[in-house]
Amino acid sequence: MASARTPNRQLLWRLPLAGIGGAISTLAYPRFDFWPAIFISVMALFVSIRGLKPWRSLLVGFVGGFCFYFAQITWISQYLGPAPLLALSGLEAIIFAFGMGAIAKSTVWLDGFGASSWRPAQISLATATLWTAREWVAINMPYGGFPWSRLAMSQADSVLGKWVYFGGQPLLSFLIAFISTLAVTSWIAGRGSGFAKPSTAIALTSLALVFAIPAATVLPTDAQAGNYVIAAVQGNANAGLFANQVAGSILQNHLDATKLIAANPLAKSVNVVVWPENASDISPLSDLAVADQIRTLVDKQLHVPLIFGTLTERGNQIYNSSILWKPGIGATDWYDKKRPVPFAEYVPDRSFWYSLAPGLIGLISRGFSFGTRDGIFDIGKTHLGVLICFEIAVDDISRDLVNQGAQVIISQTNNSDFGRSDETYQQVAIAKLRAIETGRAVVNDSTVGVSAVFGPDGEVLSQLPTFKPGVMVTRVPLRTAITPAMRIEPAFNLFTIIMGLALIVLSGTWVRFRRKKTQEQV
C-alpha cells in the first residue's frame, strides 16, 4: 500500500513546483526583464516531471504549461475578458504537457543505462531537443500556431541574445533548455557519487562556452549598400479592432504627427516615411477624398515615398495591407498580411467555434483574407522588407524577406488593443532579436508604441515613449549579407523534430521492453 501511495504523494509537491516554475517564467520577459529567471523556470519544470510515469508527467506538464503561458500573456484579456486567455493558455498547455511527457519518458530511458559522467549531458541534450521541437509545434500548429512565449524571447537584453545570429531563436531556446537541465542533472549526479567531478566539469565547461561565445562575438553592422534615412511616425491613435472612432480620425492623427518630421535635423535627408499598421482608417484606394489627402502630403510636403497601413478590399475579400505611395505616381505596390491572427483577424472553422462561444466569435463579423504577395518594396535600388504586426514573431516571414533581397525590415504594428500591458514590450523584444537574427536594421513602428529602431546588432538606434505622438528619423545601414541563422535555422528545426521523434520512439520501445521483461520474470 505504501508504494502505491508514494507516486500520489509526489504529486503533492510536483504539481505546485510545476505551477510555480511555469509562473516564474514571466519574470524573464518584458517588462520585468529579469532574464536569469528563465533558467530557474526551466529547472523547476524539469524537476517537476523527472522520473514520472507518462500519465502523471502529462498532468504535471499541463499544470506547468498552463501557468507558463497564463503568466506571460495576460494581456490577451485586456478587452475581451478571461475567456480567450484561459482558452489559449489551456490549448498551449496541452501541447506543453505532451512535450514534458516526452522529456520525462526520455529521461527515464537514459537513466536506465546506469551511471556515467556523460549521463547528465545526454539527458540535457535530449531535453533540449524535445523542448525545442515542442516549441516548433506550438508556434506552427494549430491554425498557424502561437509564435510567442519561446525561451529565446526572454534573452533580448542579455548577451545570450547574440546566439540568434548563429541559429535563430530555435538555437537559443535549445541552449537555454540544455544549460538549465544540465545544472539540475549534474547536481543530482554529483550527490555522493564517484563521477561527480567529471560531470561537474562538463557542466561548467558548457556553461562557460554558452556565455563566452556570444560575449566574444562582434556582430557586423556595416552598411554594405549605403545608408538610408527612415522617418517612422507614431500617431498615438486608438486604432484597435473594436475601437469606435470617428471615421478619418486615425488618419488625421498620423497626418498631424508627420508634421513633426520637419523639426528633425535629418528632415532633409529622409528617404522614406513610414506609418504603422492601420494608420489610415479609410483606404485611399476606395475613397477619393482620402486619396487626395495622401497625394497632397506625399507630393507637396514629403517629396519622398510613404509606406502606410490600411484595410483594402478586392472583390469580396478584405485584407490588412501595407501600401507604398510614391510622389507624382500614387500607390505603386502593396503587401497583404500573410498570417492574419486566428480568432482576432479571422475565425477558422467558424461554425464549430461559434457553437462554443457565440458571444466572442460574433464580435469578429468578417475575417481578413490571407495575402499572397511578397513583402518587398523597391524604391530605386533599395529593397525594403515589410511585414505586419505579429508577423515579426513568425520565423519564415522574416527569413523570406531576407532571401528575397530585403536590405532593411519594416515592421508595422498596431498595439492599441492591448493598452498599457506587456504585449507591446514583448513584441519589441522579438523585433530586437529579429534584427540580430537577420542582420538587418528593423524599424518597429506602432500606432501607440513601443516604437523603436534597432541596428543589425540589436542596438537601439531610436525609440519613442508610448501613447505620445512622435517621429523617429533614423539613419540605418542597408545590408545584403546572409547571417548563419538564415541558412541554418530551417535545418536545425528539422533536426530537432526528427531527433525528438526518434527519442520518443526509442524511449517508448524501451519502456515496453522493460515492462515485458518484468512480466516474464514474474
Secondary structure per residue as TSV (DSSP state, phi and psi in degrees):
chain	resnum	aa	ss	phi	psi
A	1	M	-	360.0	-38.4
A	2	A	H	-62.7	-43.8
A	3	S	H	-66.8	-31.0
A	4	A	H	-70.5	-31.7
A	5	R	H	-82.7	-20.3
A	6	T	H	-57.2	-48.6
A	7	P	H	-58.1	-38.2
A	8	N	H	-68.3	-35.9
A	9	R	H	-63.4	-37.4
A	10	Q	H	-61.5	-34.4
A	11	L	H	-62.9	-23.7
A	12	L	H	-64.2	-28.4
A	13	W	H	-105.9	-24.9
A	14	R	H	-72.0	-41.0
A	15	L	H	-62.8	-49.1
A	16	P	H	-61.8	-37.9
A	17	L	H	-63.3	-41.6
A	18	A	H	-63.4	-43.7
A	19	G	H	-62.7	-45.1
A	20	I	H	-66.2	-42.6
A	21	G	H	-60.3	-42.5
A	22	G	H	-64.9	-43.4
A	23	A	H	-68.5	-34.4
A	24	I	H	-60.6	-26.8
A	25	S	G	-55.4	-32.2
A	26	T	G	-62.0	-24.5
A	27	L	G	-67.4	-21.3
A	28	A	G	-82.4	-18.1
A	29	Y	S	-100.4	160.2
A	30	P	T	-59.6	138.4
A	31	R	T	-98.9	-0.8
A	32	F	T	-65.5	-44.6
A	33	D	-	60.3	26.1
A	34	F	-	-94.3	80.5
A	35	W	T	-59.4	-29.5
A	36	P	T	-61.3	-18.8
A	37	A	H	-62.2	-23.9
A	38	I	H	-67.4	-32.0
A	39	F	H	-68.9	-40.3
A	40	I	H	-63.3	-40.5
A	41	S	H	-61.9	-49.2
A	42	V	H	-65.8	-39.2
A	43	M	H	-59.2	-47.7
A	44	A	H	-63.6	-41.9
A	45	L	H	-64.3	-40.2
A	46	F	H	-65.6	-45.4
A	47	V	H	-61.5	-36.1
A	48	S	H	-64.2	-26.7
A	49	I	H	-112.1	-6.3
A	50	R	T	-60.6	126.3
A	51	G	T	82.7	-1.8
A	52	L	-	-80.3	151.9
A	53	K	-	-76.4	162.3
A	54	P	H	-50.2	-53.7
A	55	W	H	-66.0	-38.1
A	56	R	H	-69.0	-37.1
A	57	S	H	-66.8	-33.0
A	58	L	H	-64.5	-42.7
A	59	L	H	-64.5	-49.3
A	60	V	H	-64.4	-40.6
A	61	G	H	-63.3	-37.2
A	62	F	H	-63.7	-45.2
A	63	V	H	-61.2	-46.6
A	64	G	H	-62.3	-42.8
A	65	G	H	-66.6	-40.2
A	66	F	H	-61.8	-46.3
A	67	C	H	-67.7	-34.5
A	68	F	H	-59.3	-50.5
A	69	Y	H	-76.1	-45.5
A	70	F	H	-55.7	-43.5
A	71	A	H	-66.7	-28.9
A	72	Q	H	-90.3	-27.9
A	73	I	-	-119.0	33.5
A	74	T	G	-59.6	-20.6
A	75	W	G	-61.9	-19.0
A	76	I	G	-62.6	-28.1
A	77	S	H	-85.4	7.4
A	78	Q	H	-52.9	-45.5
A	79	Y	H	-117.4	-22.9
A	80	L	H	-105.9	5.7
A	81	G	-	81.9	-170.5
A	82	P	H	-77.7	-19.2
A	83	A	H	-57.4	-51.1
A	84	P	H	-62.8	-36.0
A	85	L	H	-64.0	-46.3
A	86	L	H	-65.8	-40.6
A	87	A	H	-66.1	-47.3
A	88	L	H	-68.0	-42.6
A	89	S	H	-61.4	-39.2
A	90	G	H	-67.4	-42.5
A	91	L	H	-63.5	-47.1
A	92	E	H	-66.8	-30.9
A	93	A	H	-66.5	-31.2
A	94	I	H	-64.8	-46.7
A	95	I	H	-62.6	-42.3
A	96	F	H	-60.2	-42.3
A	97	A	H	-62.1	-43.7
A	98	F	H	-65.9	-35.0
A	99	G	H	-64.5	-43.5
A	100	M	H	-68.9	-34.3
A	101	G	H	-63.2	-40.6
A	102	A	H	-65.8	-38.1
A	103	I	H	-64.4	-43.8
A	104	A	H	-61.3	-43.2
A	105	K	H	-66.7	-43.0
A	106	S	H	-67.5	-32.1
A	107	T	H	-66.3	-44.1
A	108	V	H	-61.6	-41.6
A	109	W	H	-61.1	-49.5
A	110	L	H	-68.6	-34.6
A	111	D	H	-63.6	-27.2
A	112	G	T	-68.9	-12.0
A	113	F	T	-84.6	-1.2
A	114	G	-	92.9	178.8
A	115	A	-	-72.8	140.5
A	116	S	-	-161.0	144.6
A	117	S	T	-65.6	-19.5
A	118	W	T	-93.3	-6.9
A	119	R	H	-59.8	-44.2
A	120	P	H	-57.3	-41.6
A	121	A	H	-67.2	-38.2
A	122	Q	H	-64.8	-45.1
A	123	I	H	-62.8	-40.3
A	124	S	H	-68.2	-38.8
A	125	L	H	-65.0	-40.4
A	126	A	H	-64.5	-43.0
A	127	T	H	-63.3	-45.4
A	128	A	H	-63.0	-38.5
A	129	T	H	-63.8	-48.0
A	130	L	H	-68.2	-36.8
A	131	W	H	-63.8	-45.7
A	132	T	H	-67.6	-38.1
A	133	A	H	-65.0	-40.1
A	134	R	H	-64.0	-38.9
A	135	E	H	-60.8	-40.9
A	136	W	H	-61.1	-43.0
A	137	V	H	-61.5	-46.1
A	138	A	H	-65.4	-34.6
A	139	I	H	-88.7	-0.1
A	140	N	H	-123.1	-19.1
A	141	M	T	-140.1	150.0
A	142	P	T	-84.9	170.3
A	143	Y	T	53.7	39.4
A	144	G	T	88.3	-4.3
A	145	G	-	76.5	-177.2
A	146	F	-	-123.9	94.6
A	147	P	-	-79.0	59.1
A	148	W	-	-139.3	169.9
A	149	S	-	59.1	37.7
A	150	R	-	-87.2	150.7
A	151	L	G	-56.9	-39.0
A	152	A	G	-59.5	-32.9
A	153	M	G	-58.9	-22.9
A	154	S	G	-78.1	-9.3
A	155	Q	G	-109.0	20.2
A	156	A	T	-59.1	-32.0
A	157	D	T	-107.9	13.9
A	158	S	S	-110.7	164.9
A	159	V	G	-62.5	-25.5
A	160	L	G	-65.1	-19.3
A	161	G	G	-57.6	-25.0
A	162	K	G	-66.3	-19.0
A	163	W	H	-59.9	-26.1
A	164	V	H	-67.2	-20.2
A	165	Y	H	-63.7	-33.6
A	166	F	H	-87.5	-35.0
A	167	G	H	-148.3	15.2
A	168	G	H	73.6	-175.6
A	169	Q	H	-63.5	-33.9
A	170	P	H	-58.6	-41.1
A	171	L	H	-65.2	-41.7
A	172	L	H	-65.7	-42.0
A	173	S	H	-60.4	-42.2
A	174	F	H	-57.9	-46.4
A	175	L	H	-67.6	-37.4
A	176	I	H	-64.3	-46.4
A	177	A	H	-63.9	-39.0
A	178	F	H	-64.4	-50.5
A	179	I	H	-65.0	-40.8
A	180	S	H	-63.1	-46.3
A	181	T	H	-68.9	-38.4
A	182	L	H	-62.9	-35.7
A	183	A	H	-61.9	-41.5
A	184	V	H	-71.5	-50.3
A	185	T	H	-66.1	-34.8
A	186	S	H	-68.7	-38.5
A	187	W	H	-65.7	-43.3
A	188	I	H	-63.3	-44.1
A	189	A	H	-65.2	-29.7
A	190	G	T	-85.0	-3.8
A	191	R	S	-73.8	96.6
A	192	G	S	69.7	19.5
A	193	S	-	-102.7	150.9
A	194	G	T	-73.8	-16.0
A	195	F	T	-104.4	24.7
A	196	A	H	-65.1	-43.4
A	197	K	H	-64.3	-47.5
A	198	P	H	-60.9	-43.6
A	199	S	H	-66.6	-37.1
A	200	T	H	-66.4	-40.7
A	201	A	H	-62.6	-41.0
A	202	I	H	-62.6	-42.3
A	203	A	H	-65.3	-45.7
A	204	L	H	-66.6	-38.8
A	205	T	H	-64.6	-44.1
A	206	S	H	-62.3	-44.2
A	207	L	H	-61.8	-43.7
A	208	A	H	-62.2	-43.4
A	209	L	H	-66.3	-40.6
A	210	V	H	-61.0	-34.8
A	211	F	H	-90.7	-35.2
A	212	A	H	-70.7	-39.2
A	213	I	H	-61.2	-50.8
A	214	P	H	-68.3	-32.8
A	215	A	H	-62.4	-32.5
A	216	A	T	-90.0	-4.1
A	217	T	-	-89.0	128.1
A	218	V	-	-105.6	113.6
A	219	L	-	-78.2	138.3
A	220	P	-	-71.0	138.1
A	221	T	-	-134.4	6.9
A	222	D	-	-66.6	149.4
A	223	A	-	-83.1	104.8
A	224	Q	S	-84.8	-18.6
A	225	A	S	-130.9	31.2
A	226	G	-	90.6	-176.3
A	227	N	E	-111.0	159.8
A	228	Y	E	-140.3	134.9
A	229	V	E	-101.6	117.5
A	230	I	E	-114.3	128.6
A	231	A	E	-104.3	109.4
A	232	A	E	-103.3	130.0
A	233	V	E	-106.6	133.2
A	234	Q	E	-112.9	109.2
A	235	G	-	-83.0	-12.0
A	236	N	-	54.3	57.4
A	237	A	-	-114.9	140.7
A	238	N	-	-78.9	86.4
A	239	A	-	-109.2	32.2
A	240	G	-	-67.3	161.5
A	241	L	T	-59.4	-32.6
A	242	F	T	-110.9	17.1
A	243	A	-	-72.8	149.2
A	244	N	-	-120.6	64.6
A	245	Q	-	-84.2	158.0
A	246	V	-	-65.6	131.9
A	247	A	T	-53.8	128.7
A	248	G	T	93.3	-9.6
A	249	S	H	-71.0	-35.5
A	250	I	H	-68.4	-42.5
A	251	L	H	-57.7	-44.4
A	252	Q	H	-63.3	-37.9
A	253	N	H	-56.8	-41.0
A	254	H	H	-78.7	-30.6
A	255	L	H	-62.9	-43.1
A	256	D	H	-66.8	-44.9
A	257	A	H	-66.4	-29.1
A	258	T	H	-63.6	-26.1
A	259	K	G	-63.3	-21.4
A	260	L	G	-69.2	-16.7
A	261	I	G	-60.7	-37.4
A	262	A	G	-58.0	-28.7
A	263	A	G	-83.8	-6.1
A	264	N	S	-82.2	141.3
A	265	P	T	-58.6	-25.8
A	266	L	T	-94.7	11.1
A	267	A	G	-54.6	-42.4
A	268	K	G	-77.2	-8.4
A	269	S	G	-101.5	0.1
A	270	V	-	-61.9	132.4
A	271	N	-	-98.6	-29.3
A	272	V	E	-155.8	146.5
A	273	V	E	-110.4	137.6
A	274	V	E	-121.6	131.2
A	275	W	-	-108.9	158.4
A	276	P	-	-79.5	-178.1
A	277	E	T	-57.1	139.2
A	278	N	T	60.6	24.0
A	279	A	-	-67.2	-30.6
A	280	S	B	-110.6	108.2
A	281	D	S	-76.2	-5.5
A	282	I	S	-123.8	127.7
A	283	S	-	-75.7	127.3
A	284	P	T	-70.2	-11.4
A	285	L	T	-78.3	-14.0
A	286	S	T	-124.7	-1.1
A	287	D	-	-132.9	114.3
A	288	L	H	-64.9	-36.0
A	289	A	H	-65.8	-42.8
A	290	V	H	-68.5	-37.8
A	291	A	H	-59.4	-39.3
A	292	D	H	-65.2	-38.4
A	293	Q	H	-62.6	-45.9
A	294	I	H	-65.3	-42.6
A	295	R	H	-63.0	-43.2
A	296	T	H	-62.4	-43.5
A	297	L	I	-60.6	-49.3
A	298	V	I	-73.1	-44.0
A	299	D	I	-77.6	-37.6
A	300	K	I	-106.7	-16.1
A	301	Q	I	-117.5	-51.5
A	302	L	I	-81.2	-45.4
A	303	H	-	62.6	17.5
A	304	V	S	-138.3	162.4
A	305	P	-	-62.1	152.4
A	306	L	E	-120.8	131.7
A	307	I	E	-111.8	125.2
A	308	F	E	-146.4	155.2
A	309	G	E	-96.7	141.3
A	310	T	E	-160.4	172.7
A	311	L	E	-98.3	134.6
A	312	T	E	-124.0	153.1
A	313	E	E	-125.6	134.4
A	314	R	E	-134.6	113.4
A	315	G	T	65.7	-127.6
A	316	N	T	-102.2	18.2
A	317	Q	E	-104.9	142.7
A	318	I	E	-121.3	138.4
A	319	Y	E	-128.8	149.2
A	320	N	E	-91.1	109.3
A	321	S	E	-121.8	158.0
A	322	S	E	-119.7	130.6
A	323	I	E	-112.7	136.3
A	324	L	E	-101.4	118.1
A	325	W	E	-118.5	118.9
A	326	K	E	-104.6	148.8
A	327	P	T	-60.0	135.7
A	328	G	T	73.7	-2.4
A	329	I	T	-122.6	-50.8
A	330	G	E	108.2	-151.3
A	331	A	E	-71.3	119.3
A	332	T	E	-113.2	-17.7
A	333	D	E	-158.4	159.2
A	334	W	E	-152.9	157.6
A	335	Y	E	-128.0	130.1
A	336	D	E	-103.0	134.7
A	337	K	-	-55.3	124.6
A	338	K	S	-81.7	-26.0
A	339	R	S	-124.2	72.4
A	340	P	-	-56.4	147.3
A	341	V	-	-78.9	122.0
A	342	P	B	-63.7	141.2
A	343	F	T	67.3	15.4
A	344	A	T	-136.1	-52.0
A	345	E	T	-104.4	-12.4
A	346	Y	B	-162.4	163.7
A	347	V	-	-120.4	109.5
A	348	P	T	-73.0	146.9
A	349	D	T	47.2	53.4
A	350	R	H	-54.6	-45.0
A	351	S	H	-61.3	-39.1
A	352	F	H	-66.2	-50.6
A	353	W	H	-71.0	-29.8
A	354	Y	H	-65.3	-35.4
A	355	S	H	-65.8	-25.9
A	356	L	H	-88.8	-38.1
A	357	A	-	-142.0	71.4
A	358	P	H	-61.7	-33.5
A	359	G	H	-64.4	-45.8
A	360	L	H	-74.1	-46.3
A	361	I	H	-65.9	-32.5
A	362	G	T	-64.4	-21.1
A	363	L	T	-67.8	-26.2
A	364	I	-	-98.9	83.9
A	365	S	-	-72.8	-27.5
A	366	R	S	-146.5	130.5
A	367	G	-	-97.5	154.2
A	368	F	-	-75.5	147.8
A	369	S	-	-86.4	160.4
A	370	F	-	-84.2	129.9
A	371	G	-	-75.3	156.1
A	372	T	-	-127.7	-7.3
A	373	R	S	-81.1	155.4
A	374	D	-	-74.4	160.4
A	375	G	-	-99.0	25.0
A	376	I	E	-97.2	120.9
A	377	F	E	-105.6	122.2
A	378	D	E	-97.4	122.3
A	379	I	E	-122.5	99.3
A	380	G	T	65.1	-127.9
A	381	K	T	-93.5	4.3
A	382	T	E	-95.5	134.7
A	383	H	E	-113.9	112.4
A	384	L	E	-100.1	129.3
A	385	G	E	-95.1	126.6
A	386	V	E	-117.4	134.2
A	387	L	E	-138.0	167.8
A	388	I	E	-125.4	121.3
A	389	C	G	53.6	-118.0
A	390	F	G	-63.2	-11.1
A	391	E	G	-63.6	-18.4
A	392	I	G	-63.1	-22.3
A	393	A	G	-91.3	-3.8
A	394	V	-	-96.4	116.4
A	395	D	H	-55.9	-49.8
A	396	D	H	-73.1	-19.2
A	397	I	H	-65.0	-51.4
A	398	S	H	-65.7	-40.6
A	399	R	H	-62.9	-40.3
A	400	D	H	-63.8	-40.1
A	401	L	H	-61.4	-44.4
A	402	V	H	-63.7	-44.7
A	403	N	H	-66.5	-23.2
A	404	Q	T	-89.5	1.3
A	405	G	T	108.0	7.6
A	406	A	-	-60.0	130.7
A	407	Q	S	-100.7	-13.3
A	408	V	E	-154.4	152.9
A	409	I	E	-116.6	131.1
A	410	I	E	-111.8	119.3
A	411	S	E	-108.8	107.5
A	412	Q	E	-94.1	127.0
A	413	T	E	-140.4	158.1
A	414	N	-	-131.1	105.5
A	415	N	-	-100.8	14.8
A	416	S	G	-59.1	-37.8
A	417	D	G	-65.7	-15.9
A	418	F	G	-106.6	7.5
A	419	G	T	53.1	-133.4
A	420	R	T	-99.9	25.5
A	421	S	S	-76.5	-176.3
A	422	D	S	-78.7	-9.6
A	423	E	H	-55.3	-48.7
A	424	T	H	-65.5	-32.1
A	425	Y	H	-72.4	-36.2
A	426	Q	H	-67.2	-40.3
A	427	Q	H	-66.1	-40.6
A	428	V	H	-70.5	-26.2
A	429	A	H	-66.3	-38.8
A	430	I	H	-64.0	-40.4
A	431	A	H	-61.5	-37.9
A	432	K	H	-64.8	-46.1
A	433	L	H	-63.1	-35.8
A	434	R	H	-65.7	-35.2
A	435	A	H	-62.2	-45.2
A	436	I	H	-65.0	-44.1
A	437	E	H	-63.4	-42.5
A	438	T	H	-88.4	-16.9
A	439	G	T	69.7	28.0
A	440	R	S	-124.5	147.3
A	441	A	-	-64.7	141.6
A	442	V	E	-122.6	124.8
A	443	V	E	-102.2	108.4
A	444	N	E	-99.5	100.9
A	445	D	E	-108.0	116.8
A	446	S	E	-113.8	156.0
A	447	T	S	-65.2	-38.7
A	448	V	S	-127.2	-2.3
A	449	G	S	101.7	162.7
A	450	V	-	-76.8	128.0
A	451	S	E	-104.9	133.7
A	452	A	E	-156.3	155.0
A	453	V	E	-118.6	127.8
A	454	F	E	-113.8	140.4
A	455	G	-	-76.0	172.2
A	456	P	T	-62.0	-15.4
A	457	D	T	-101.4	8.0
A	458	G	S	88.4	-1.3
A	459	E	-	-66.4	137.9
A	460	V	E	-76.0	112.8
A	461	L	E	-90.1	-27.3
A	462	S	E	-163.8	150.1
A	463	Q	E	-156.6	147.9
A	464	L	E	-115.3	147.0
A	465	P	-	-68.5	153.1
A	466	T	T	-75.2	153.5
A	467	F	T	56.6	38.8
A	468	K	S	-142.6	138.2
A	469	P	-	-68.7	144.2
A	470	G	E	-175.0	174.0
A	471	V	E	-134.5	149.6
A	472	M	E	-117.3	112.1
A	473	V	E	-106.9	108.0
A	474	T	E	-131.6	135.9
A	475	R	E	-90.3	118.1
A	476	V	E	-119.0	149.5
A	477	P	E	-79.5	141.4
A	478	L	-	-94.4	124.4
A	479	R	-	-123.0	148.7
A	480	T	-	-122.4	-13.8
A	481	A	-	-65.2	148.5
A	482	I	-	-100.2	123.7
A	483	T	-	-73.7	158.7
A	484	P	H	-55.3	-36.3
A	485	A	H	-60.1	-39.0
A	486	M	H	-64.7	-26.9
A	487	R	H	-91.6	-36.3
A	488	I	H	-89.3	-34.1
A	489	E	H	-53.5	-47.7
A	490	P	H	-60.3	-41.8
A	491	A	H	-67.3	-37.1
A	492	F	H	-65.8	-41.1
A	493	N	H	-59.6	-46.6
A	494	L	H	-62.2	-40.5
A	495	F	H	-61.0	-47.3
A	496	T	H	-66.0	-34.9
A	497	I	H	-67.6	-47.2
A	498	I	H	-63.8	-46.3
A	499	M	H	-67.2	-35.8
A	500	G	H	-62.9	-44.4
A	501	L	H	-63.6	-39.6
A	502	A	H	-62.6	-41.7
A	503	L	H	-63.0	-40.8
A	504	I	H	-64.1	-44.9
A	505	V	H	-65.4	-47.0
A	506	L	H	-65.0	-44.5
A	507	S	H	-67.9	-37.0
A	508	G	H	-66.7	-40.7
A	509	T	H	-63.6	-40.9
A	510	W	H	-64.5	-41.3
A	511	V	H	-62.2	-43.5
A	512	R	H	-65.4	-38.1
A	513	F	H	-63.0	-45.6
A	514	R	H	-63.9	-38.5
A	515	R	H	-65.3	-43.5
A	516	K	H	-65.2	-40.6
A	517	K	H	-64.7	-40.1
A	518	T	H	-63.8	-42.1
A	519	Q	H	-64.8	-36.9
A	520	E	H	-66.7	-37.1
A	521	Q	H	-68.3	-33.8
A	522	V	-	-71.0	360.0
